[in-house]
């Protein structure tokens, strides 16, 4: 089966890519969407442009789309630009399926092109999937936070088992999804079991405003493993 992966560079889309490869599917492309600001309904904002390095590191071609509209339906429509150019049977989405708006809007667009939508970990709990992502060997860095309980000290932090245990406590205390679904936090993977080379975040800065913020990656590069 030929597939594409909706790819932000984060932990969940990397797990979706891992799932496709382990099932022996042919991954034709990664599809990344860079919105114009943090107000986007469907897409991650921080670090998405650096998926150009992710593509090199994992050896899968990338379509990087700029999205200048805001609104779930309008944002999803941007995918038509890619669907017109590739021939795939399905597109994979990361996460556990809590982001119903994203799934529904992507499905509407994909259906026009005869493309199925697969959410491979829809039967997982958020906690189970995050634990598996950490244990799978992904080097996950938090790039954006927008919830009570997560301050600027989390920006750039690696989600290892220690951070996982802290997120378990904080998510229960403050009521956010431990996996980050719903926009409580986003991530970017710089290394993992799929990676032929590693991404180094050379220069970063924190952009913080009141109770939310994101990691600005000013320079990054591919380095040997």
N, CA, C and O of each residue as an XYZ file, in Angstrom:
900
protein
N       0.838     -1.199      0.000
C       0.000      0.000      0.000
C       0.880      1.258      0.000
O       1.872      1.339      0.724
N       0.496      2.218     -0.817
C       1.212      3.484     -0.868
C       0.533      4.492      0.050
O      -0.681      4.685     -0.006
N       1.347      5.139      0.905
C       0.768      6.070      1.875
C       1.589      7.356      1.947
O       2.729      7.427      1.490
N       0.960      8.364      2.538
C       1.642      9.596      2.920
C       1.416      9.774      4.413
O       0.486      9.198      4.978
N       2.257     10.565      5.047
C       2.111     10.824      6.481
C       1.990     12.322      6.688
O       2.834     13.095      6.236
N       0.915     12.727      7.384
C       0.778     14.130      7.763
C       1.797     14.379      8.867
O       1.702     13.806      9.952
N       2.773     15.239      8.582
C       3.998     15.244      9.368
C       4.365     16.641      9.858
O       4.656     17.534      9.062
N       4.349     16.819     11.179
C       4.745     18.104     11.766
C       6.194     18.104     12.230
O       6.757     19.146     12.567
N       6.793     16.898     12.240
C       8.118     16.743     12.825
C       8.057     16.331     14.280
O       9.084     16.040     14.894
N       6.840     16.304     14.838
C       6.653     15.973     16.243
C       6.587     14.481     16.519
O       6.684     13.656     15.611
N       6.420     14.156     17.792
C       6.465     12.767     18.249
C       5.365     11.909     17.645
O       5.615     10.765     17.264
N       4.149     12.441     17.551
C       3.024     11.630     17.083
C       3.126     11.312     15.597
O       2.835     10.192     15.179
N       3.537     12.294     14.799
C       3.668     12.025     13.364
C       4.859     11.115     13.087
O       4.842     10.355     12.119
N       5.892     11.183     13.923
C       7.008     10.249     13.787
C       6.560      8.825     14.107
O       7.007      7.871     13.470
N       5.685      8.685     15.084
C       5.168      7.352     15.406
C       4.291      6.818     14.276
O       4.297      5.618     13.999
N       3.537      7.706     13.622
C       2.722      7.296     12.480
C       3.618      6.820     11.338
O       3.315      5.833     10.667
N       4.719      7.531     11.126
C       5.689      7.118     10.101
C       6.295      5.762     10.453
O       6.435      4.894      9.591
N       6.647      5.590     11.703
C       7.200      4.315     12.183
C       6.210      3.176     11.946
O       6.598      2.087     11.524
N       4.944      3.431     12.216
C       3.899      2.431     12.027
C       3.819      2.010     10.559
O       3.730      0.822     10.249
N       3.853      2.993      9.666
C       3.754      2.703      8.230
C       4.932      1.853      7.761
O       4.753      0.879      7.030
N       6.127      2.226      8.182
C       7.331      1.508      7.771
C       7.325      0.084      8.318
O       7.661     -0.862      7.605
N       6.942     -0.064      9.584
C       6.934     -1.394     10.199
C       5.892     -2.317      9.584
O       6.016     -3.540      9.650
N       4.857     -1.720      8.981
C       3.831     -2.520      8.313
C       4.169     -2.814      6.861
O       3.402     -3.461      6.147
N       5.337     -2.325      6.433
C       5.788     -2.614      5.082
C       5.131     -1.777      4.006
O       5.202     -2.118      2.825
N       4.491     -0.684      4.397
C       3.854      0.189      3.423
C       4.891      1.097      2.765
O       5.909      1.419      3.377
N       4.645      1.500      1.558
C       5.517      2.402      0.821
C       5.136      3.846      1.168
O       4.059      4.320      0.804
N       6.031      4.530      1.873
C       5.756      5.920      2.254
C       6.229      6.826      1.120
O       7.426      7.054      0.945
N       5.280      7.331      0.363
C       5.588      8.165     -0.796
C       6.035      9.565     -0.401
O       6.868     10.174     -1.074
N       5.469     10.076      0.706
C       5.791     11.459      1.076
C       5.385     11.770      2.501
O       4.476     11.164      3.068
N       6.095     12.742      3.058
C       5.680     13.408      4.277
C       5.007     14.711      3.849
O       5.465     15.374      2.918
N       3.922     15.073      4.528
C       3.229     16.326      4.206
C       3.219     17.203      5.443
O       2.619     16.846      6.457
N       3.883     18.350      5.366
C       3.951     19.282      6.490
C       3.266     20.591      6.101
O       3.395     21.055      4.968
N       2.547     21.175      7.038
C       1.853     22.435      6.791
C       2.317     23.469      7.807
O       2.179     23.268      9.014
N       2.864     24.571      7.318
C       3.332     25.656      8.179
C       2.302     26.787      8.159
O       2.159     27.472      7.147
N       1.581     26.988      9.273
C       0.601     28.076      9.321
C       1.280     29.431      9.523
O       2.449     29.506      9.900
N       0.525     30.492      9.267
C       1.122     31.824      9.359
C       1.333     32.273     10.797
O       2.163     33.144     11.057
N       0.584     31.684     11.743
C       0.777     32.049     13.152
C       0.247     30.954     14.066
O      -0.188     29.896     13.611
N       0.294     31.227     15.357
C      -0.100     30.229     16.354
C      -1.614     30.055     16.481
O      -2.071     29.213     17.254
N      -2.392     30.832     15.741
C      -3.846     30.759     15.845
C      -4.464     29.656     14.976
O      -5.682     29.479     14.975
N      -3.637     28.926     14.247
C      -4.143     27.866     13.370
C      -4.912     26.816     14.168
O      -4.534     26.474     15.288
N      -5.986     26.315     13.584
C      -6.826     25.306     14.233
C      -6.231     23.904     14.108
O      -6.301     23.107     15.044
N      -5.650     23.612     12.955
C      -5.259     22.236     12.654
C      -3.773     21.954     12.740
O      -3.374     20.818     12.999
N      -2.947     22.967     12.526
C      -1.525     22.710     12.314
C      -0.649     23.251     13.424
O      -0.958     24.272     14.037
N       0.454     22.550     13.676
C       1.481     23.042     14.588
C       2.136     24.269     13.969
O       2.223     24.383     12.747
N       2.590     25.175     14.807
C       3.275     26.368     14.306
C       4.792     26.261     14.455
O       5.535     26.384     13.481
N       5.232     26.032     15.673
C       6.671     26.068     15.950
C       7.415     24.938     15.244
O       6.969     23.791     15.250
N       8.539     25.268     14.644
C       9.543     24.336     14.078
C       9.093     23.518     12.876
O       9.873     22.703     12.382
N       7.867     23.697     12.382
C       7.401     22.871     11.256
C       8.296     23.040     10.031
O       8.498     22.090      9.275
N       8.830     24.240      9.831
C       9.693     24.479      8.672
C      10.960     23.623      8.701
O      11.590     23.404      7.667
N      11.328     23.141      9.894
C      12.535     22.324     10.019
C      12.297     20.868      9.665
O      13.208     20.046      9.766
N      11.073     20.540      9.249
C      10.819     19.193      8.734
C      11.615     18.933      7.460
O      11.738     17.786      7.031
N      12.156     19.985      6.854
C      13.050     19.781      5.708
C      14.272     18.955      6.133
O      14.817     18.184      5.343
N      14.689     19.127      7.385
C      15.792     18.324      7.914
C      15.304     16.927      8.311
O      16.017     15.939      8.139
N      14.097     16.861      8.835
C      13.521     15.552      9.184
C      13.451     14.664      7.948
O      13.761     13.475      8.011
N      13.046     15.244      6.835
C      12.933     14.516      5.584
C      14.272     13.918      5.170
O      14.345     12.766      4.740
N      15.321     14.708      5.302
C      16.668     14.227      4.979
C      17.085     13.124      5.952
O      17.648     12.106      5.552
N      16.799     13.346      7.234
C      17.237     12.407      8.271
C      16.579     11.037      8.144
O      17.216     10.017      8.407
N      15.305     11.007      7.741
C      14.609      9.718      7.625
C      14.595      9.187      6.200
O      14.240      8.030      5.974
N      14.979     10.026      5.227
C      15.056      9.577      3.849
C      13.730      9.437      3.137
O      13.562      8.552      2.297
N      12.769     10.320      3.472
C      11.460     10.307      2.815
C      11.189     11.704      2.246
O      11.396     12.694      2.946
N      10.733     11.805      1.001
C      10.458     13.118      0.398
C       9.418     13.910      1.191
O       8.535     13.338      1.830
N       9.542     15.238      1.135
C       8.669     16.122      1.905
C       7.958     17.123      0.999
O       8.560     17.699      0.093
N       6.671     17.317      1.261
C       5.924     18.444      0.718
C       5.677     19.409      1.880
O       4.978     19.064      2.833
N       6.238     20.597      1.805
C       6.051     21.605      2.847
C       5.165     22.716      2.294
O       5.547     23.424      1.362
N       3.979     22.858      2.878
C       2.990     23.822      2.407
C       2.908     24.992      3.371
O       2.920     24.794      4.586
N       2.827     26.186      2.856
C       2.558     27.354      3.693
C       1.056     27.615      3.702
O       0.410     27.632      2.654
N       0.514     27.818      4.894
C      -0.921     28.050      5.046
C      -1.149     29.447      5.607
O      -0.773     29.736      6.743
N      -1.763     30.308      4.808
C      -1.991     31.690      5.230
C      -3.426     31.968      5.648
O      -3.798     33.113      5.903
N      -4.229     30.912      5.717
C      -5.620     31.068      6.132
C      -5.818     30.501      7.538
O      -5.031     29.677      8.005
N      -6.868     30.949      8.195
C      -7.210     30.445      9.527
C      -8.655     29.965      9.520
O      -9.550     30.652      9.029
N      -8.863     28.790     10.067
C     -10.179     28.167     10.050
C     -10.013     26.727      9.598
O      -9.337     26.458      8.605
N     -10.621     25.809     10.314
C     -10.373     24.383     10.088
C     -10.589     23.953      8.643
O      -9.738     23.275      8.067
N     -11.707     24.334      8.057
C     -12.020     23.914      6.685
C     -11.036     24.504      5.682
O     -10.555     23.812      4.785
N     -10.746     25.781      5.846
C      -9.812     26.463      4.932
C      -8.402     25.882      5.050
O      -7.713     25.690      4.049
N      -7.985     25.606      6.289
C      -6.644     25.057      6.505
C      -6.508     23.668      5.882
O      -5.490     23.364      5.260
N      -7.519     22.836      6.044
C      -7.479     21.483      5.483
C      -7.457     21.513      3.963
O      -6.842     20.654      3.330
N      -8.121     22.493      3.379
C      -8.191     22.606      1.915
C      -6.800     22.761      1.290
O      -6.601     22.437      0.120
N      -5.831     23.264      2.085
C      -4.473     23.429      1.582
C      -3.861     22.089      1.144
O      -2.966     22.050      0.300
N      -4.355     21.005      1.726
C      -3.820     19.675      1.389
C      -4.099     19.282     -0.056
O      -3.421     18.415     -0.609
N      -5.095     19.917     -0.666
C      -5.421     19.606     -2.064
C      -4.210     19.834     -2.968
O      -4.043     19.142     -3.972
N      -3.373     20.799     -2.615
C      -2.186     21.108     -3.424
C      -1.280     19.891     -3.561
O      -0.672     19.667     -4.607
N      -1.198     19.101     -2.477
C      -0.362     17.898     -2.494
C      -1.116     16.713     -3.082
O      -0.564     15.962     -3.887
N      -2.369     16.541     -2.686
C      -3.145     15.394     -3.155
C      -3.282     15.370     -4.680
O      -3.460     14.306     -5.273
N      -3.199     16.538     -5.307
C      -3.251     16.610     -6.767
C      -1.965     16.095     -7.411
O      -1.940     15.780     -8.601
N      -0.909     16.015     -6.623
C       0.416     15.693     -7.171
C       0.913     14.290     -6.827
O       1.872     13.809     -7.430
N       0.272     13.635     -5.867
C       0.741     12.306     -5.474
C      -0.376     11.276     -5.610
O      -1.561     11.606     -5.576
N       0.032     10.036     -5.763
C      -0.919      8.937     -5.850
C      -0.694      8.005     -4.662
O       0.256      7.221     -4.649
N      -1.570      8.095     -3.671
C      -1.465      7.239     -2.488
C      -2.828      6.652     -2.153
O      -3.870      7.178     -2.543
N      -2.790      5.552     -1.422
C      -4.031      4.897     -0.993
C      -4.560      5.484      0.308
O      -5.765      5.484      0.559
N      -3.636      5.987      1.137
C      -4.056      6.477      2.454
C      -3.084      7.529      2.964
O      -1.935      7.607      2.529
N      -3.573      8.334      3.894
C      -2.729      9.270      4.614
C      -2.841      8.957      6.096
O      -3.942      8.758      6.610
N      -1.703      8.913      6.788
C      -1.669      8.578      8.207
C      -1.590      9.844      9.044
O      -0.865     10.780      8.709
N      -2.346      9.860     10.136
C      -2.312     10.945     11.107
C      -1.829     10.398     12.440
O      -2.141      9.263     12.801
N      -1.075     11.198     13.164
C      -0.579     10.786     14.463
C      -1.591     11.010     15.571
O      -2.700     11.486     15.330
N      -1.197     10.662     16.787
C      -2.060     10.854     17.946
C      -3.011      9.697     18.175
O      -2.938      8.662     17.513
N      -3.910      9.902     19.135
C      -4.857      8.848     19.499
C      -6.271      9.136     19.014
O      -7.211      8.420     19.357
N      -6.414     10.184     18.218
C      -7.715     10.468     17.631
C      -8.583     11.430     18.410
O      -9.771     11.560     18.117
N      -8.019     12.111     19.399
C      -8.807     13.075     20.168
C      -9.074     14.349     19.376
O     -10.045     15.059     19.637
N      -8.204     14.635     18.403
C      -8.356     15.867     17.627
C      -9.343     15.618     16.479
O      -8.967     15.528     15.310
N     -10.617     15.511     16.862
C     -11.674     15.141     15.922
C     -11.811     16.140     14.782
O     -12.071     15.751     13.644
N     -11.637     17.432     15.081
C     -11.794     18.445     14.039
C     -10.777     18.238     12.930
O     -11.115     18.299     11.748
N      -9.519     17.991     13.319
C      -8.485     17.768     12.320
C      -8.790     16.525     11.487
O      -8.702     16.559     10.260
N      -9.147     15.437     12.151
C      -9.434     14.181     11.445
C     -10.599     14.362     10.473
O     -10.528     13.926      9.324
N     -11.666     15.004     10.936
C     -12.854     15.179     10.096
C     -12.566     16.038      8.871
O     -12.992     15.716      7.762
N     -11.838     17.138      9.079
C     -11.567     18.046      7.957
C     -10.587     17.439      6.957
O     -10.750     17.605      5.749
N      -9.581     16.744      7.450
C      -8.636     16.079      6.552
C      -9.348     14.979      5.769
O      -9.095     14.791      4.580
N     -10.236     14.257      6.441
C     -10.993     13.187      5.781
C     -11.843     13.725      4.641
O     -11.922     13.108      3.578
N     -12.479     14.868      4.853
C     -13.314     15.466      3.800
C     -12.501     15.749      2.543
O     -12.941     15.470      1.427
N     -11.311     16.305      2.740
C     -10.459     16.645      1.595
C      -9.905     15.378      0.942
O      -9.916     15.251     -0.283
N      -9.424     14.448      1.756
C      -8.831     13.219      1.226
C      -9.845     12.403      0.427
O      -9.499     11.783     -0.579
N     -11.077     12.408      0.875
C     -12.129     11.625      0.225
C     -12.324     12.040     -1.231
O     -12.641     11.210     -2.083
N     -12.133     13.316     -1.507
C     -12.286     13.826     -2.881
C     -11.293     13.171     -3.837
O     -11.533     13.084     -5.041
N     -10.176     12.713     -3.277
C      -9.118     12.122     -4.098
C      -9.031     10.606     -3.926
O      -8.078      9.974     -4.382
N     -10.032     10.035     -3.265
C     -10.058      8.589     -3.055
C      -9.011      8.100     -2.079
O      -8.569      6.953     -2.146
N      -8.614      8.987     -1.162
C      -7.571      8.657     -0.189
C      -8.207      8.377      1.172
O      -8.998      9.179      1.668
N      -7.865      7.258      1.763
C      -8.354      6.921      3.098
C      -7.511      7.613      4.165
O      -6.341      7.922      3.938
N      -8.108      7.851      5.321
C      -7.401      8.430      6.468
C      -7.243      7.355      7.537
O      -8.213      6.717      7.946
N      -6.004      7.168      7.979
C      -5.710      6.166      9.001
C      -5.105      6.850     10.217
O      -4.141      7.607     10.104
N      -5.685      6.573     11.387
C      -5.114      7.033     12.663
C      -4.667      5.769     13.390
O      -5.452      5.175     14.129
N      -3.417      5.349     13.193
C      -2.989      4.009     13.620
C      -3.074      3.739     15.122
O      -3.217      2.588     15.534
N      -2.985      4.787     15.941
C      -2.988      4.560     17.392
C      -4.289      5.027     18.052
O      -4.300      5.416     19.220
N      -5.376      4.983     17.289
C      -6.658      5.481     17.798
C      -7.164      4.684     18.993
O      -7.973      5.185     19.774
N      -6.694      3.438     19.142
C      -7.160      2.601     20.261
C      -6.254      2.695     21.492
O      -6.460      1.980     22.473
N      -5.258      3.571     21.439
C      -4.366      3.785     22.580
C      -4.908      4.894     23.477
O      -5.650      5.765     23.023
N      -4.529      4.853     24.754
C      -4.737      6.024     25.602
C      -3.578      6.985     25.332
O      -2.528      6.581     24.833
N      -3.780      8.245     25.663
C      -2.721      9.240     25.477
C      -1.477      8.870     26.274
O      -0.354      9.005     25.787
N      -1.682      8.408     27.484
C      -0.552      8.042     28.346
C       0.228      6.864     27.774
O       1.459      6.856     27.792
N      -0.498      5.872     27.267
C       0.162      4.694     26.704
C       0.997      5.068     25.475
O       2.122      4.595     25.313
N       0.439      5.917     24.618
C       1.169      6.278     23.405
C       2.405      7.110     23.739
O       3.470      6.882     23.164
N       2.285      8.069     24.658
C       3.443      8.880     25.014
C       4.543      8.016     25.616
O       5.719      8.201     25.303
N       4.173      7.085     26.469
C       5.168      6.199     27.065
C       5.867      5.370     25.989
O       7.081      5.173     26.039
N       5.100      4.892     25.026
C       5.691      4.093     23.953
C       6.618      4.949     23.083
O       7.660      4.475     22.629
N       6.241      6.190     22.856
C       7.082      7.089     22.062
C       8.436      7.306     22.733
O       9.478      7.294     22.077
N       8.403      7.504     24.039
C       9.646      7.707     24.786
C      10.486      6.437     24.771
O      11.693      6.488     24.531
N       9.848      5.299     25.028
C      10.573      4.031     25.096
C      11.049      3.554     23.718
O      11.941      2.710     23.628
N      10.457      4.092     22.648
C      10.855      3.696     21.299
C      12.185      4.306     20.886
O      12.753      3.929     19.861
N      12.681      5.243     21.678
C      13.984      5.816     21.395
C      13.971      7.143     20.676
O      15.018      7.605     20.222
N      12.803      7.775     20.558
C      12.740      9.095     19.945
C      13.282     10.154     20.903
O      12.977     10.149     22.096
N      14.086     11.053     20.361
C      14.579     12.205     21.128
C      13.606     13.349     20.872
O      13.694     14.048     19.862
N      12.679     13.525     21.808
C      11.553     14.454     21.640
C      11.816     15.740     22.421
O      12.129     15.703     23.611
N      11.685     16.869     21.741
C      11.855     18.158     22.402
C      10.546     18.944     22.337
O       9.902     18.994     21.289
N      10.154     19.555     23.449
C       8.937     20.369     23.482
C       9.215     21.714     22.823
O      10.185     22.395     23.156
N       8.350     22.086     21.883
C       8.582     23.304     21.105
C       7.528     24.384     21.312
O       7.734     25.538     20.933
N       6.407     24.015     21.908
C       5.341     24.995     22.109
C       4.463     24.531     23.265
O       4.135     23.349     23.361
N       4.080     25.456     24.143
C       3.171     25.124     25.234
C       2.083     26.181     25.330
O       2.319     27.364     25.086
N       0.887     25.731     25.691
C      -0.244     26.651     25.819
C      -1.256     26.067     26.795
O      -2.403     25.807     26.434
N      -0.818     25.863     28.042
C      -1.712     25.328     29.051
C      -1.190     25.665     30.443
O       0.015     25.816     30.641
N      -2.085     25.781     31.385
C      -1.657     25.944     32.779
C      -0.844     24.716     33.188
O      -1.180     23.587     32.829
N       0.210     24.951     33.930
C       1.034     23.853     34.410
C       2.328     23.671     33.650
O       3.261     23.037     34.143
N       2.389     24.225     32.450
C       3.613     24.135     31.642
C       4.124     25.542     31.374
O       3.488     26.315     30.658
N       5.265     25.868     31.945
C       5.848     27.195     31.797
C       6.974     27.212     30.792
O       7.223     26.207     30.126
N       7.674     28.354     30.667
C       8.753     28.484     29.682
C       9.902     27.510     29.903
O      10.662     27.225     28.978
N      10.032     26.996     31.125
C      11.107     26.037     31.395
C      10.926     24.735     30.617
O      11.873     23.959     30.485
N       9.719     24.488     30.099
C       9.471     23.279     29.323
C       9.880     23.433     27.859
O      10.053     22.432     27.163
N      10.034     24.643     27.390
C      10.407     24.845     25.994
C      11.828     24.344     25.744
O      12.771     24.771     26.411
N      11.972     23.454     24.800
C      13.260     22.866     24.491
C      13.598     21.644     25.315
O      14.605     20.982     25.065
N      12.765     21.337     26.299
C      13.063     20.211     27.177
C      12.819     18.875     26.476
O      11.872     18.730     25.703
N      13.678     17.914     26.754
C      13.525     16.571     26.214
C      12.489     15.799     27.016
O      12.497     15.834     28.246
N      11.597     15.102     26.319
C      10.635     14.245     27.011
C      11.268     12.869     27.191
O      11.147     12.003     26.325
N      11.937     12.678     28.312
C      12.466     11.376     28.701
C      11.525     10.794     29.756
O      10.449     11.346     29.980
N      11.896      9.714     30.395
C      10.999      9.091     31.363
C      10.760      9.979     32.582
O       9.681      9.947     33.174
N      11.764     10.771     32.957
C      11.582     11.695     34.074
C      10.529     12.748     33.729
O       9.644     13.038     34.534
N      10.633     13.317     32.527
C       9.653     14.308     32.084
C       8.275     13.671     31.921
O       7.258     14.301     32.210
N       8.246     12.427     31.460
C       6.986     11.708     31.309
C       6.262     11.591     32.646
O       5.055     11.821     32.726
N       7.001     11.233     33.696
C       6.390     11.111     35.024
C       5.893     12.468     35.523
O       4.845     12.546     36.164
N       6.634     13.526     35.234
C       6.198     14.871     35.624
C       4.939     15.272     34.865
O       4.024     15.866     35.435
N       4.897     14.946     33.580
C       3.716     15.278     32.776
C       2.486     14.514     33.252
O       1.372     15.031     33.177
N       2.672     13.299     33.739
C       1.546     12.536     34.288
C       0.908     13.288     35.459
O      -0.315     13.394     35.555
N       1.760     13.804     36.341
C       1.275     14.526     37.520
C       0.621     15.837     37.106
O      -0.485     16.153     37.544
N       1.310     16.596     36.260
C       0.820     17.914     35.860
C      -0.459     17.836     35.036
O      -1.344     18.679     35.179
N      -0.561     16.827     34.175
C      -1.758     16.705     33.330
C      -2.994     16.410     34.178
O      -4.089     16.883     33.876
N      -2.813     15.635     35.226
C      -3.939     15.337     36.126
C      -4.298     16.554     36.977
O      -5.471     16.825     37.234
N      -3.273     17.275     37.406
C      -3.499     18.447     38.252
C      -4.155     19.599     37.498
O      -5.047     20.266     38.024
N      -3.708     19.830     36.263
C      -4.185     20.991     35.503
C      -5.186     20.641     34.401
O      -5.735     21.533     33.754
N      -5.421     19.358     34.189
C      -6.482     18.947     33.277
C      -6.172     18.998     31.797
O      -7.085     19.116     30.980
N      -4.886     18.909     31.429
C      -4.571     18.867     30.005
C      -4.229     17.441     29.586
O      -3.896     16.599     30.420
N      -4.315     17.186     28.295
C      -4.011     15.853     27.764
C      -2.512     15.618     27.818
O      -1.735     16.440     27.333
N      -2.103     14.508     28.403
C      -0.674     14.230     28.596
C       0.080     14.116     27.270
O       1.283     14.371     27.216
N      -0.627     13.734     26.198
C       0.004     13.619     24.891
C       0.118     14.969     24.182
O       0.842     15.115     23.197
N      -0.612     15.944     24.708
C      -0.599     17.272     24.104
C      -1.720     17.508     23.112
O      -1.802     18.586     22.524
N      -2.593     16.516     22.910
C      -3.683     16.703     21.950
C      -4.617     17.801     22.458
O      -4.901     17.914     23.651
N      -5.079     18.602     21.502
C      -5.884     19.756     21.867
C      -5.062     21.024     21.973
O      -5.591     22.095     22.270
N      -3.751     20.899     21.727
C      -2.906     22.083     21.670
C      -2.201     22.474     22.946
O      -1.642     23.568     23.023
N      -2.209     21.605     23.967
C      -1.548     21.966     25.228
C      -0.037     22.067     25.068
O       0.609     22.889     25.717
N       0.528     21.216     24.191
C       1.943     21.386     23.838
C       2.235     20.672     22.527
O       1.526     19.744     22.135
N       3.291     21.121     21.857
C       3.751     20.501     20.622
C       5.207     20.087     20.791
O       5.873     20.480     21.749
N       5.688     19.284     19.844
C       7.049     18.755     19.975
C       7.742     18.658     18.625
O       7.125     18.825     17.573
N       9.034     18.385     18.681
C       9.833     18.147     17.480
C      10.850     17.065     17.809
O      11.507     17.116     18.848
N      10.977     16.092     16.922
C      11.884     14.960     17.136
C      13.197     15.227     16.398
O      13.203     15.552     15.211
N      14.305     15.084     17.124
C      15.610     15.334     16.498
C      16.409     14.055     16.236
O      17.450     14.089     15.580
N      15.914     12.932     16.751
C      16.586     11.655     16.509
C      15.623     10.530     16.865
O      14.650     10.739     17.589
N      15.896      9.359     16.359
C      15.033      8.229     16.669
C      15.404      7.006     15.863
O      16.346      7.044     15.071
N      14.669      5.914     16.057
C      14.999      4.647     15.404
C      14.892      4.705     13.882
O      15.497      3.881     13.196
N      14.144      5.651     13.346
C      13.992      5.765     11.895
C      15.089      6.620     11.269
O      15.247      6.635     10.048
N      15.836      7.323     12.094
C      16.723      8.380     11.627
C      18.091      7.846     11.218
O      18.779      7.192     12.002
N      18.470      8.136      9.982
C      19.788      7.751      9.472
C      20.854      8.752      9.923
O      22.037      8.423      9.999
N      20.418      9.972     10.218
C      21.278     11.012     10.776
C      20.470     11.781     11.813
O      19.261     11.586     11.934
N      21.133     12.645     12.551
C      20.506     13.344     13.665
C      20.371     14.836     13.350
O      21.162     15.394     12.589
N      19.366     15.466     13.940
C      19.183     16.909     13.785
C      19.733     17.611     15.022
O      19.379     17.261     16.148
N      20.580     18.580     14.816
C      21.103     19.391     15.920
C      20.452     20.769     15.877
O      20.512     21.466     14.865
N      19.829     21.152     16.993
C      19.265     22.499     17.107
C      20.399     23.429     17.536
O      20.739     23.508     18.717
N      20.964     24.115     16.584
C      22.183     24.901     16.812
C      21.910     26.160     17.629
O      22.635     26.470     18.575
N      20.867     26.872     17.255
C      20.560     28.132     17.939
C      19.056     28.266     18.139
O      18.288     28.235     17.178
N      18.644     28.416     19.396
C      17.223     28.561     19.705
C      16.994     29.706     20.675
O      17.909     30.138     21.376
N      15.768     30.188     20.707
C      15.377     31.204     21.692
C      13.925     30.946     22.076
O      13.182     30.312     21.327
N      13.531     31.429     23.226
C      12.172     31.210     23.714
C      11.326     32.463     23.504
O      11.704     33.563     23.908
N      10.184     32.272     22.869
C       9.235     33.355     22.650
C       8.057     33.124     23.587
O       7.250     32.222     23.362
N       7.955     33.938     24.640
C       6.944     33.703     25.682
C       6.048     34.918     25.844
O       6.524     36.053     25.872
N       4.731     34.670     25.953
C       3.762     35.750     26.128
C       2.711     35.344     27.151
O       1.802     34.576     26.837
N       2.831     35.856     28.371
C       1.887     35.606     29.477
C       1.854     34.139     29.892
O       2.593     33.738     30.791
N       1.003     33.325     29.248
C       0.854     31.936     29.685
C       1.085     30.918     28.571
O       0.691     29.758     28.694
N       1.719     31.351     27.491
C       2.017     30.418     26.403
C       3.261     30.894     25.655
O       3.683     32.043     25.789
N       3.830     30.003     24.879
C       5.019     30.395     24.127
C       5.525     29.275     23.251
O       5.001     28.161     23.270
N       6.552     29.586     22.482
C       7.112     28.582     21.593
C       8.621     28.760     21.469
O       9.179     29.818     21.762
N       9.246     27.696     21.029
C      10.684     27.693     20.819
C      10.976     28.150     19.395
O      10.510     27.542     18.431
N      11.735     29.208     19.272
C      12.150     29.705     17.963
C      13.489     29.055     17.625
O      14.491     29.294     18.297
N      13.497     28.232     16.581
C      14.731     27.612     16.130
C      15.329     28.492     15.035
O      14.797     28.575     13.928
N      16.424     29.135     15.358
C      17.050     30.064     14.411
C      18.042     29.361     13.491
O      18.300     29.817     12.377
N      18.587     28.262     13.960
C      19.522     27.512     13.128
C      19.527     26.046     13.560
O      19.488     25.739     14.752
N      19.574     25.163     12.593
C      19.633     23.723     12.853
C      20.363     23.066     11.697
O      20.453     23.618     10.601
N      20.886     21.869     11.966
C      21.632     21.181     10.905
C      21.578     19.667     11.112
O      21.240     19.172     12.188
N      21.922     18.962     10.049
C      22.025     17.496     10.084
C      23.447     17.131     10.518
O      24.419     17.696     10.018
N      23.558     16.185     11.450
C      24.868     15.693     11.865
C      24.863     14.168     11.840
O      23.804     13.559     11.993
N      26.020     13.538     11.652
C      26.089     12.071     11.642
C      25.725     11.491     13.001
O      25.906     12.151     14.024
N      25.220     10.282     13.022
C      24.888      9.606     14.279
C      26.100      8.810     14.770
O      26.033      8.165     15.816
